Amino acid sequence: MSAAYRILTALGNHGLAVPDDAPDSAPIELHFRRRTGRPLAGDLVRVDDQGAVAEILPRSNTFGRGTAQGRFQPIAANLDTLLIVIAPEPAPSEDLLHRYLAAARMQGVDPVVIINKADLPIPDAPPFSDLAELDLERFLTRAAQPAELGGLPERLTRGIHLLAGQSGVGKSSLANALLPALELHTGHLSRSTGKGRHTTTSAQLHPLPAGGWLVDTPGVWEYGLWAMPVDELARGFPEFDSTGPCRFRNCHHDHEPGCAVREAAEAGRVPASRYRAWLRLLGEQQRLGRL
């Protein structure tokens, strides 16, 4: 059986990869065949003797986001950690953090919150004020030079970690601080295909100095979920699992009588910020026409 290759970036019908057991090797270009499917950054694949992907190995998860039409758009595969970057400036929307949390938990990915630009006053407003009642691992960082990463590099020594956040929060500066050779590696990816302009809009996998991988993604102003059934959305809110059964099996945890989740939120057994976020995300699903 051929050795497994790790996909670094996917660019249409081709991409770049390195042997999984030699992450510092020079990347090779692989072609994607329609019958095999399109790999994602983070995928493990087998390669045939024509330099094409012969098999995409089973994924532990697929992380993505919703398009404007409410469709799921995959970004990367086999994540261990979602690094959610927020900052005092620009102020994030109230639901940005909760959308990322829901997406991570639906895929079995560990969410970690990074408050960047931590030298600025942290607002006493959502989503920052929500963190006090959420059991989340978090780091305070300052990515501007000289960078202060607060133990984050030691947290990322194994596995695949995706760096996500809206434009302007300093995500690129964080990536540069975590990856001293980022510009060199990105330039190598660009030269390997001769199509460097695509690498600025695609997820890229980079080897971290102490082991593990970092997935860098383009900045977005707002992260949206995709259209989904209510039970799938509920998987993103594991806080609801311990509330007991609702009176109705298809309860939306909104206005229905005998709703155990609503009762738990009113009694303080479910974080109030999560229940409020649930109602807002439920409303988004209704606008997408899925509920």
FILO-559159 format. One line per field, with one value per residue: residue in one letter; y, z, x of N, C-alpha, C in turn. Coordinates in nm, 3 decimals. Layout:
N
aa	[a,...]
ny	[Y,...]
nz	[Z,...]
nx	[X,...]
cay	[Y,...]
caz	[Z,...]
cax	[X,...]
cy	[Y,...]
cz	[Z,...]
cx	[X,...]
# end
This chain:
291
aa	[m,s,a,a,y,r,i,l,t,a,l,g,n,h,g,l,a,v,p,d,d,a,p,d,s,a,p,i,e,l,h,f,r,r,r,t,g,r,p,l,a,g,d,l,v,r,v,d,d,q,g,a,v,a,e,i,l,p,r,s,n,t,f,g,r,g,t,a,q,g,r,f,q,p,i,a,a,n,l,d,t,l,l,i,v,i,a,p,e,p,a,p,s,e,d,l,l,h,r,y,l,a,a,a,r,m,q,g,v,d,p,v,v,i,i,n,k,a,d,l,p,i,p,d,a,p,p,f,s,d,l,a,e,l,d,l,e,r,f,l,t,r,a,a,q,p,a,e,l,g,g,l,p,e,r,l,t,r,g,i,h,l,l,a,g,q,s,g,v,g,k,s,s,l,a,n,a,l,l,p,a,l,e,l,h,t,g,h,l,s,r,s,t,g,k,g,r,h,t,t,t,s,a,q,l,h,p,l,p,a,g,g,w,l,v,d,t,p,g,v,w,e,y,g,l,w,a,m,p,v,d,e,l,a,r,g,f,p,e,f,d,s,t,g,p,c,r,f,r,n,c,h,h,d,h,e,p,g,c,a,v,r,e,a,a,e,a,g,r,v,p,a,s,r,y,r,a,w,l,r,l,l,g,e,q,q,r,l,g,r,l]
ny	[-0.119,0.225,0.508,0.737,1.064,1.403,1.652,1.981,2.211,2.277,2.336,2.384,2.152,2.040,2.012,2.052,1.849,1.665,1.389,1.211,1.124,1.281,1.577,1.808,1.793,1.890,2.017,1.828,1.838,1.732,1.572,1.588,1.357,1.335,1.115,1.032,1.239,1.562,1.647,1.798,2.056,1.910,1.653,1.301,1.112,0.858,0.801,0.757,0.608,0.797,1.041,1.129,1.164,0.873,0.774,0.906,0.903,0.784,1.041,1.209,1.427,1.700,2.029,2.333,2.609,2.810,2.903,3.201,3.114,2.923,2.676,2.405,2.462,2.305,2.333,2.236,1.929,1.666,1.795,1.879,2.091,2.399,2.717,2.998,3.322,3.629,3.983,4.298,4.506,4.484,4.503,4.198,4.040,3.963,3.694,3.561,3.409,3.206,3.079,2.966,2.797,2.619,2.500,2.374,2.189,2.030,1.884,1.747,1.879,2.037,2.345,2.643,2.954,3.252,3.554,3.813,4.104,4.173,4.368,4.585,4.743,4.508,4.464,4.496,4.332,4.120,3.915,3.881,3.909,3.680,3.475,3.427,3.249,3.027,2.718,2.718,2.665,2.916,3.177,3.465,3.693,3.884,3.972,4.156,4.272,4.304,3.969,3.825,3.530,3.378,3.102,2.961,2.834,2.600,2.458,2.362,2.134,1.895,1.731,1.881,2.214,2.469,2.804,3.056,3.344,3.678,3.930,4.153,4.101,4.031,3.784,3.703,3.806,3.651,3.398,3.437,3.473,3.225,3.064,3.091,3.056,3.115,3.290,3.201,2.934,2.969,3.101,2.895,2.715,2.863,2.888,2.622,2.560,2.766,2.931,3.132,3.324,3.191,3.080,3.262,3.258,3.011,2.746,2.674,2.439,2.425,2.313,2.311,2.444,2.288,2.051,1.906,2.073,2.377,2.523,2.777,3.019,3.225,3.555,3.646,3.855,3.781,3.478,3.221,2.975,2.680,2.566,2.344,2.056,2.085,1.908,1.862,2.115,2.129,1.951,2.108,2.233,2.111,2.164,2.137,1.871,1.759,1.837,1.691,1.521,1.687,1.771,1.727,1.539,1.659,1.911,2.253,2.402,2.654,2.805,2.601,2.415,2.257,2.244,2.130,2.240,2.518,2.561,2.485,2.683,2.910,2.850,2.872,2.656,2.608,2.795,3.134,3.290,3.100,2.993,3.218,3.256,3.021,3.069,3.282,3.166,2.966,3.123,3.214,2.976,2.940,3.156,3.072,2.885,2.623,2.528]
nz	[0.000,-0.080,0.061,0.294,0.217,0.326,0.274,0.193,0.076,-0.128,-0.460,-0.666,-0.919,-0.840,-0.603,-0.317,-0.135,0.133,0.237,0.504,0.711,0.687,0.733,0.681,0.427,0.082,-0.080,-0.299,-0.612,-0.660,-0.852,-0.877,-0.926,-1.065,-0.997,-0.760,-0.584,-0.418,-0.222,0.104,0.283,0.528,0.491,0.467,0.211,-0.046,-0.311,-0.663,-0.927,-1.124,-1.009,-0.901,-0.680,-0.540,-0.339,-0.078,0.254,0.536,0.714,1.029,1.086,0.922,0.874,0.821,0.670,0.633,0.321,0.153,0.057,0.235,0.214,0.297,0.312,0.277,0.451,0.580,0.697,0.946,1.194,1.518,1.692,1.717,1.684,1.802,1.726,1.877,1.934,2.108,1.926,1.580,1.712,1.778,1.639,1.830,1.808,1.687,1.826,1.935,1.709,1.603,1.819,1.815,1.561,1.596,1.803,1.687,1.515,1.678,1.757,1.951,2.101,2.134,2.276,2.172,2.288,2.128,2.091,2.356,2.512,2.492,2.640,2.752,2.642,2.845,2.748,2.539,2.297,2.501,2.771,2.796,2.835,3.099,3.199,3.049,3.000,2.880,2.727,2.716,2.583,2.633,2.414,2.243,1.939,1.794,1.735,2.005,2.014,2.238,2.348,2.548,2.630,2.426,2.202,2.326,2.364,2.117,2.013,1.892,1.657,1.452,1.399,1.353,1.262,1.318,1.250,1.240,0.990,1.064,1.332,1.391,1.306,1.103,1.201,1.432,1.315,1.190,1.417,1.541,1.347,1.250,1.002,0.818,0.593,0.419,0.382,0.271,0.037,-0.084,-0.134,-0.322,-0.532,-0.600,-0.747,-0.923,-0.910,-0.721,-0.650,-0.584,-0.340,-0.145,-0.094,-0.016,0.227,0.413,0.517,0.759,0.891,1.239,1.449,1.683,1.636,1.516,1.330,1.169,1.047,0.833,0.749,0.517,0.626,0.743,0.750,0.882,1.026,0.921,0.987,0.826,0.654,0.842,1.007,1.315,1.515,1.448,1.482,1.757,1.844,1.856,2.093,2.357,2.621,2.665,2.697,2.950,3.066,3.084,2.944,2.707,2.685,2.427,2.155,1.926,2.009,1.986,2.174,2.239,2.236,2.318,2.535,2.844,2.799,2.874,2.844,2.826,3.081,3.235,3.162,3.265,3.532,3.571,3.522,3.273,3.085,3.052,2.835,2.639,2.594,2.500,2.267,2.134,2.072,1.893,1.687,1.616,1.507,1.282,1.137,1.075,0.905,0.698,0.596,0.679,0.906]
nx	[0.085,0.052,0.229,0.078,-0.034,-0.045,-0.279,-0.206,-0.313,-0.597,-0.672,-0.898,-0.895,-0.660,-0.387,-0.167,0.062,0.227,0.435,0.287,0.445,0.667,0.661,0.809,0.900,0.952,0.665,0.451,0.278,-0.051,-0.306,-0.661,-0.912,-1.239,-1.396,-1.286,-1.315,-1.289,-1.023,-0.965,-0.787,-0.585,-0.673,-0.593,-0.448,-0.420,-0.190,-0.165,0.042,0.043,0.050,-0.189,-0.470,-0.570,-0.730,-0.924,-0.867,-1.063,-1.236,-1.215,-1.370,-1.541,-1.493,-1.668,-1.850,-2.149,-2.293,-2.417,-2.656,-2.725,-2.606,-2.381,-2.039,-1.746,-1.431,-1.194,-1.042,-1.040,-0.992,-0.861,-0.875,-1.050,-0.951,-1.072,-1.066,-1.108,-1.139,-1.101,-1.120,-1.174,-1.506,-1.666,-1.963,-2.259,-2.321,-2.113,-1.914,-2.078,-2.180,-1.945,-1.882,-2.102,-2.065,-1.816,-1.871,-2.066,-1.910,-1.738,-1.504,-1.256,-1.322,-1.134,-1.082,-0.933,-0.838,-0.732,-0.516,-0.504,-0.398,-0.559,-0.850,-1.087,-1.410,-1.704,-1.923,-2.131,-1.955,-1.772,-1.845,-1.993,-1.814,-1.758,-1.947,-1.913,-1.758,-1.476,-1.162,-0.918,-0.707,-0.507,-0.372,-0.122,-0.052,0.093,0.425,0.658,0.551,0.312,0.215,0.104,0.131,0.014,0.157,0.259,0.032,-0.031,0.103,0.051,-0.169,-0.433,-0.506,-0.733,-0.731,-0.949,-1.146,-1.283,-1.217,-0.953,-0.899,-0.644,-0.558,-0.381,-0.142,-0.118,-0.086,0.161,0.319,0.299,0.402,0.704,0.824,0.627,0.584,0.784,0.703,0.445,0.517,0.657,0.451,0.308,0.494,0.514,0.290,0.264,0.053,-0.003,-0.192,-0.424,-0.377,-0.429,-0.695,-0.769,-0.790,-0.500,-0.260,-0.012,0.300,0.363,0.623,0.680,0.558,0.248,-0.017,-0.115,-0.404,-0.456,-0.692,-0.877,-0.965,-1.291,-1.581,-1.811,-1.916,-2.123,-2.377,-2.509,-2.807,-3.003,-3.151,-3.341,-3.255,-2.991,-2.876,-2.910,-2.716,-2.496,-2.520,-2.441,-2.492,-2.759,-2.812,-2.831,-3.066,-3.295,-3.585,-3.796,-4.148,-4.245,-4.122,-4.015,-3.937,-3.858,-3.739,-3.832,-4.109,-4.271,-4.490,-4.391,-4.118,-3.808,-3.556,-3.593,-3.699,-3.478,-3.297,-3.424,-3.403,-3.135,-2.970,-2.877,-2.649,-2.733,-2.651,-2.604,-2.858,-2.994,-2.844,-2.912,-3.184,-3.159,-3.005,-3.177,-3.380,-3.240,-3.220,-3.488,-3.527,-3.368,-3.529,-3.543,-3.670]
cay	[0.000,0.346,0.591,0.839,1.202,1.501,1.763,2.113,2.305,2.226,2.448,2.335,2.011,1.997,2.063,2.024,1.755,1.613,1.261,1.235,1.096,1.374,1.703,1.916,1.769,1.983,1.970,1.783,1.870,1.618,1.600,1.530,1.302,1.355,0.996,1.017,1.349,1.671,1.649,1.925,2.072,1.823,1.516,1.201,1.051,0.768,0.858,0.655,0.633,0.911,1.165,1.167,1.110,0.748,0.747,0.995,0.816,0.828,1.162,1.215,1.532,1.797,2.160,2.424,2.723,2.822,3.004,3.295,3.038,2.827,2.546,2.376,2.476,2.247,2.412,2.154,1.798,1.600,1.892,1.851,2.213,2.522,2.834,3.106,3.447,3.750,4.094,4.415,4.582,4.528,4.431,4.089,4.036,3.892,3.550,3.501,3.305,3.096,3.003,2.884,2.691,2.519,2.426,2.288,2.079,1.938,1.802,1.685,1.953,2.114,2.490,2.721,3.096,3.338,3.698,3.883,4.247,4.171,4.489,4.681,4.712,4.407,4.519,4.424,4.313,3.995,3.782,3.874,3.886,3.544,3.378,3.398,3.136,2.918,2.639,2.713,2.694,3.041,3.237,3.608,3.710,4.010,3.922,4.258,4.253,4.164,3.890,3.760,3.425,3.325,2.956,2.899,2.738,2.474,2.389,2.318,2.050,1.778,1.745,1.983,2.325,2.568,2.940,3.118,3.473,3.777,4.017,4.264,4.064,3.998,3.642,3.687,3.830,3.532,3.291,3.466,3.452,3.082,2.999,3.184,3.038,3.116,3.353,3.111,2.817,3.012,3.125,2.764,2.662,2.939,2.851,2.483,2.552,2.879,2.995,3.182,3.405,3.107,3.039,3.361,3.238,2.871,2.703,2.622,2.363,2.453,2.240,2.393,2.412,2.188,1.940,1.946,2.151,2.492,2.556,2.920,3.041,3.368,3.625,3.675,3.950,3.711,3.334,3.178,2.834,2.635,2.516,2.211,2.022,2.136,1.816,1.882,2.237,2.099,1.885,2.214,2.287,1.996,2.207,2.099,1.726,1.716,1.904,1.601,1.522,1.781,1.704,1.686,1.488,1.751,2.042,2.351,2.472,2.794,2.842,2.482,2.383,2.142,2.242,2.114,2.329,2.653,2.561,2.481,2.816,3.002,2.815,2.893,2.532,2.625,2.933,3.222,3.335,2.992,2.981,3.331,3.229,2.918,3.130,3.362,3.076,2.902,3.219,3.212,2.856,2.964,3.244,2.991,2.804,2.481,2.490]
caz	[0.000,-0.090,0.181,0.303,0.201,0.394,0.185,0.248,0.023,-0.246,-0.553,-0.780,-0.952,-0.798,-0.472,-0.271,-0.023,0.176,0.308,0.640,0.804,0.659,0.709,0.637,0.289,-0.019,-0.124,-0.437,-0.667,-0.688,-0.929,-0.822,-1.026,-1.026,-0.936,-0.626,-0.500,-0.394,-0.083,0.175,0.367,0.645,0.451,0.433,0.083,-0.115,-0.441,-0.762,-0.993,-1.215,-0.932,-0.873,-0.557,-0.566,-0.230,0.038,0.370,0.617,0.793,1.162,1.077,0.814,0.924,0.715,0.702,0.547,0.216,0.161,0.025,0.340,0.185,0.370,0.233,0.355,0.455,0.619,0.750,1.051,1.295,1.661,1.767,1.648,1.755,1.772,1.759,1.889,1.982,2.142,1.803,1.568,1.801,1.709,1.658,1.950,1.786,1.618,1.912,1.953,1.584,1.599,1.920,1.766,1.450,1.651,1.881,1.595,1.450,1.776,1.759,2.075,2.080,2.219,2.250,2.182,2.290,2.079,2.125,2.497,2.577,2.487,2.736,2.705,2.668,2.931,2.660,2.464,2.357,2.606,2.900,2.798,2.865,3.242,3.230,2.955,3.039,2.759,2.736,2.646,2.592,2.606,2.331,2.175,1.826,1.744,1.787,2.030,2.038,2.367,2.309,2.666,2.639,2.313,2.125,2.397,2.350,1.979,1.977,1.814,1.601,1.350,1.465,1.254,1.313,1.258,1.309,1.142,0.942,1.150,1.472,1.406,1.281,1.025,1.291,1.516,1.234,1.174,1.545,1.567,1.239,1.209,0.860,0.743,0.461,0.337,0.347,0.179,-0.092,-0.142,-0.188,-0.442,-0.640,-0.638,-0.845,-1.015,-0.902,-0.584,-0.618,-0.527,-0.204,-0.051,-0.073,0.019,0.354,0.400,0.631,0.782,1.006,1.351,1.486,1.788,1.599,1.486,1.209,1.181,0.926,0.821,0.659,0.489,0.721,0.700,0.842,0.964,1.004,0.926,0.979,0.708,0.683,0.902,1.095,1.451,1.599,1.418,1.552,1.901,1.874,1.883,2.226,2.450,2.752,2.675,2.710,3.088,3.121,3.091,2.822,2.690,2.670,2.288,2.100,1.827,2.074,1.938,2.293,2.217,2.299,2.344,2.677,2.894,2.745,2.983,2.821,2.866,3.226,3.291,3.142,3.361,3.666,3.577,3.502,3.141,3.076,2.987,2.706,2.540,2.558,2.413,2.137,2.072,2.015,1.776,1.579,1.571,1.417,1.154,1.063,1.024,0.789,0.589,0.545,0.712,1.018]
cax	[0.000,0.133,0.234,-0.026,0.007,-0.131,-0.312,-0.175,-0.411,-0.669,-0.694,-0.974,-0.875,-0.527,-0.349,-0.031,0.065,0.357,0.419,0.241,0.555,0.777,0.590,0.897,0.941,0.900,0.533,0.435,0.147,-0.137,-0.426,-0.782,-1.003,-1.377,-1.453,-1.230,-1.361,-1.195,-0.976,-0.959,-0.669,-0.593,-0.705,-0.492,-0.484,-0.328,-0.154,-0.130,0.171,0.030,0.049,-0.326,-0.526,-0.643,-0.823,-0.927,-0.886,-1.177,-1.218,-1.276,-1.471,-1.528,-1.533,-1.703,-1.934,-2.265,-2.291,-2.529,-2.776,-2.749,-2.544,-2.259,-1.917,-1.635,-1.308,-1.080,-1.081,-0.962,-0.950,-0.864,-0.904,-1.089,-0.899,-1.166,-0.999,-1.187,-1.058,-1.181,-1.139,-1.313,-1.595,-1.738,-2.107,-2.298,-2.336,-1.998,-1.856,-2.172,-2.184,-1.824,-1.895,-2.196,-2.004,-1.711,-1.927,-2.133,-1.809,-1.650,-1.379,-1.239,-1.314,-1.045,-1.101,-0.815,-0.867,-0.613,-0.511,-0.544,-0.350,-0.668,-0.957,-1.181,-1.543,-1.798,-2.038,-2.119,-1.947,-1.670,-1.910,-2.046,-1.710,-1.757,-2.034,-1.884,-1.641,-1.395,-1.020,-0.893,-0.575,-0.494,-0.254,-0.092,0.025,0.184,0.561,0.693,0.431,0.292,0.120,0.038,0.131,-0.057,0.238,0.271,-0.097,-0.051,0.218,0.008,-0.303,-0.460,-0.572,-0.777,-0.735,-1.067,-1.182,-1.324,-1.110,-0.913,-0.872,-0.502,-0.537,-0.257,-0.028,-0.107,-0.029,0.303,0.388,0.303,0.476,0.809,0.858,0.502,0.598,0.864,0.622,0.341,0.581,0.688,0.325,0.275,0.586,0.494,0.182,0.264,-0.079,-0.005,-0.309,-0.529,-0.347,-0.478,-0.838,-0.791,-0.732,-0.364,-0.209,0.130,0.356,0.404,0.761,0.689,0.471,0.112,-0.042,-0.204,-0.478,-0.483,-0.805,-0.899,-1.052,-1.427,-1.641,-1.909,-1.925,-2.261,-2.408,-2.581,-2.941,-2.994,-3.263,-3.325,-3.180,-2.849,-2.837,-2.905,-2.590,-2.400,-2.549,-2.442,-2.543,-2.900,-2.827,-2.854,-3.184,-3.409,-3.666,-3.907,-4.278,-4.261,-3.997,-3.961,-3.937,-3.760,-3.689,-3.866,-4.235,-4.351,-4.513,-4.317,-3.981,-3.711,-3.442,-3.632,-3.710,-3.342,-3.239,-3.487,-3.355,-2.992,-2.894,-2.819,-2.602,-2.831,-2.599,-2.620,-2.999,-3.026,-2.783,-2.994,-3.304,-3.122,-2.965,-3.301,-3.443,-3.166,-3.261,-3.623,-3.512,-3.311,-3.638,-3.528,-3.756]
cy	[0.124,0.425,0.694,0.977,1.292,1.619,1.895,2.218,2.244,2.344,2.397,2.187,1.963,2.058,2.025,1.937,1.720,1.475,1.287,1.211,1.185,1.513,1.818,1.897,1.878,1.931,1.925,1.818,1.741,1.662,1.526,1.481,1.310,1.234,0.974,1.123,1.450,1.670,1.791,1.935,1.990,1.679,1.431,1.129,0.948,0.822,0.747,0.695,0.740,1.045,1.217,1.103,0.987,0.721,0.856,0.907,0.871,0.947,1.145,1.323,1.619,1.930,2.252,2.538,2.724,2.929,3.098,3.225,2.931,2.689,2.531,2.384,2.422,2.329,2.323,2.027,1.756,1.697,1.832,1.972,2.323,2.638,2.955,3.236,3.560,3.858,4.210,4.503,4.498,4.442,4.321,4.102,3.948,3.741,3.485,3.385,3.185,3.015,2.912,2.769,2.581,2.435,2.330,2.167,1.982,1.842,1.734,1.747,2.035,2.264,2.554,2.867,3.170,3.482,3.769,4.033,4.266,4.288,4.600,4.646,4.612,4.453,4.431,4.409,4.180,4.017,3.771,3.844,3.746,3.443,3.339,3.277,3.019,2.849,2.615,2.741,2.823,3.096,3.386,3.629,3.854,3.975,4.026,4.242,4.352,4.085,3.832,3.658,3.348,3.173,2.886,2.802,2.602,2.392,2.320,2.227,1.925,1.803,1.856,2.090,2.431,2.703,3.014,3.250,3.572,3.862,4.126,4.228,4.027,3.853,3.618,3.709,3.712,3.418,3.313,3.443,3.304,3.007,3.094,3.174,3.046,3.175,3.264,2.992,2.854,3.039,2.996,2.702,2.733,2.899,2.708,2.468,2.659,2.955,3.049,3.262,3.321,3.077,3.141,3.340,3.094,2.843,2.642,2.556,2.385,2.372,2.337,2.351,2.299,2.065,1.989,2.034,2.268,2.514,2.705,2.938,3.190,3.430,3.651,3.775,3.879,3.564,3.292,3.028,2.806,2.587,2.373,2.183,2.067,2.040,1.825,2.008,2.210,2.026,1.986,2.279,2.172,2.034,2.162,1.951,1.682,1.775,1.811,1.615,1.630,1.701,1.650,1.647,1.586,1.894,2.130,2.432,2.622,2.829,2.723,2.461,2.259,2.131,2.239,2.210,2.471,2.663,2.561,2.616,2.916,2.976,2.833,2.769,2.525,2.770,3.020,3.265,3.228,2.978,3.098,3.310,3.123,2.980,3.211,3.272,2.997,2.994,3.225,3.091,2.873,3.056,3.173,2.895,2.658,2.437,2.536]
cz	[0.000,0.040,0.177,0.289,0.270,0.299,0.257,0.201,-0.103,-0.332,-0.676,-0.802,-0.919,-0.662,-0.439,-0.147,0.012,0.236,0.453,0.741,0.780,0.631,0.661,0.495,0.197,-0.068,-0.269,-0.482,-0.701,-0.769,-0.867,-0.936,-0.975,-0.952,-0.793,-0.530,-0.475,-0.248,-0.026,0.247,0.494,0.611,0.439,0.307,0.042,-0.256,-0.537,-0.834,-1.101,-1.141,-0.907,-0.743,-0.592,-0.461,-0.125,0.159,0.459,0.707,0.933,1.168,0.955,0.865,0.807,0.764,0.606,0.441,0.236,0.133,0.129,0.313,0.266,0.275,0.313,0.342,0.480,0.686,0.863,1.157,1.434,1.739,1.673,1.735,1.714,1.820,1.763,1.945,2.019,2.021,1.685,1.656,1.725,1.730,1.779,1.930,1.720,1.699,1.919,1.824,1.572,1.699,1.871,1.656,1.501,1.720,1.794,1.530,1.548,1.782,1.887,2.044,2.181,2.180,2.270,2.180,2.252,2.105,2.272,2.574,2.574,2.594,2.677,2.741,2.763,2.856,2.589,2.340,2.472,2.741,2.910,2.848,3.012,3.276,3.134,2.995,2.916,2.791,2.658,2.676,2.563,2.530,2.282,2.061,1.768,1.811,1.898,2.074,2.178,2.346,2.427,2.674,2.524,2.234,2.193,2.390,2.215,1.930,1.901,1.762,1.497,1.411,1.360,1.321,1.241,1.327,1.201,1.101,1.044,1.292,1.495,1.381,1.202,1.110,1.385,1.439,1.215,1.303,1.577,1.467,1.190,1.062,0.771,0.603,0.367,0.291,0.249,0.042,-0.162,-0.202,-0.318,-0.558,-0.687,-0.744,-0.951,-1.012,-0.761,-0.550,-0.556,-0.380,-0.102,-0.019,-0.036,0.156,0.328,0.529,0.640,0.900,1.114,1.398,1.587,1.759,1.579,1.362,1.242,1.046,0.930,0.716,0.631,0.594,0.661,0.797,0.934,0.926,1.021,0.922,0.854,0.749,0.732,0.982,1.238,1.538,1.570,1.487,1.702,1.939,1.902,2.018,2.327,2.590,2.773,2.709,2.850,3.148,3.139,2.966,2.824,2.671,2.527,2.229,2.002,1.879,2.016,2.052,2.284,2.297,2.347,2.494,2.718,2.839,2.861,2.967,2.865,3.019,3.293,3.275,3.242,3.502,3.681,3.560,3.363,3.131,2.996,2.850,2.599,2.499,2.468,2.273,2.062,2.003,1.890,1.659,1.527,1.475,1.282,1.072,1.005,0.902,0.671,0.532,0.579,0.821,0.992]
cx	[0.088,0.127,0.121,0.037,-0.094,-0.153,-0.285,-0.275,-0.472,-0.708,-0.767,-0.951,-0.733,-0.496,-0.207,-0.037,0.209,0.333,0.382,0.351,0.676,0.720,0.678,0.948,0.888,0.765,0.535,0.294,0.073,-0.257,-0.544,-0.870,-1.146,-1.432,-1.402,-1.281,-1.251,-1.152,-0.981,-0.825,-0.688,-0.625,-0.579,-0.538,-0.379,-0.309,-0.118,-0.003,0.163,0.028,-0.091,-0.372,-0.610,-0.749,-0.810,-0.958,-0.998,-1.142,-1.277,-1.383,-1.444,-1.580,-1.563,-1.789,-2.052,-2.244,-2.410,-2.661,-2.807,-2.694,-2.416,-2.140,-1.799,-1.509,-1.186,-1.131,-0.988,-0.909,-0.954,-0.912,-0.949,-1.045,-0.983,-1.105,-1.100,-1.098,-1.149,-1.212,-1.092,-1.404,-1.668,-1.888,-2.139,-2.295,-2.216,-1.940,-1.948,-2.189,-2.063,-1.832,-1.987,-2.134,-1.898,-1.771,-2.006,-2.035,-1.714,-1.512,-1.372,-1.232,-1.219,-1.062,-0.969,-0.865,-0.739,-0.627,-0.552,-0.486,-0.455,-0.771,-1.056,-1.322,-1.624,-1.930,-2.020,-2.033,-1.846,-1.733,-1.970,-1.943,-1.709,-1.842,-2.014,-1.755,-1.554,-1.249,-0.994,-0.755,-0.588,-0.364,-0.242,0.001,0.119,0.321,0.592,0.570,0.430,0.179,0.063,0.029,0.062,0.031,0.250,0.143,-0.110,0.061,0.179,-0.133,-0.311,-0.549,-0.608,-0.793,-0.848,-1.097,-1.216,-1.205,-1.081,-0.878,-0.726,-0.470,-0.408,-0.134,-0.008,-0.042,0.121,0.381,0.401,0.389,0.585,0.844,0.734,0.519,0.678,0.780,0.511,0.398,0.616,0.563,0.291,0.364,0.562,0.385,0.189,0.134,-0.097,-0.127,-0.420,-0.503,-0.394,-0.626,-0.870,-0.731,-0.595,-0.321,-0.059,0.180,0.402,0.544,0.773,0.604,0.330,0.105,-0.134,-0.272,-0.508,-0.593,-0.818,-0.990,-1.189,-1.487,-1.740,-1.911,-2.070,-2.273,-2.490,-2.720,-2.931,-3.120,-3.235,-3.246,-3.030,-2.798,-2.822,-2.777,-2.479,-2.419,-2.555,-2.487,-2.687,-2.918,-2.867,-2.981,-3.302,-3.495,-3.773,-4.037,-4.294,-4.125,-3.934,-3.956,-3.825,-3.700,-3.714,-3.992,-4.317,-4.372,-4.433,-4.177,-3.882,-3.593,-3.476,-3.643,-3.572,-3.273,-3.295,-3.438,-3.203,-2.908,-2.833,-2.773,-2.699,-2.783,-2.618,-2.766,-3.041,-2.967,-2.864,-3.116,-3.270,-3.081,-3.084,-3.376,-3.374,-3.206,-3.400,-3.616,-3.452,-3.415,-3.629,-3.624,-3.899]
# end
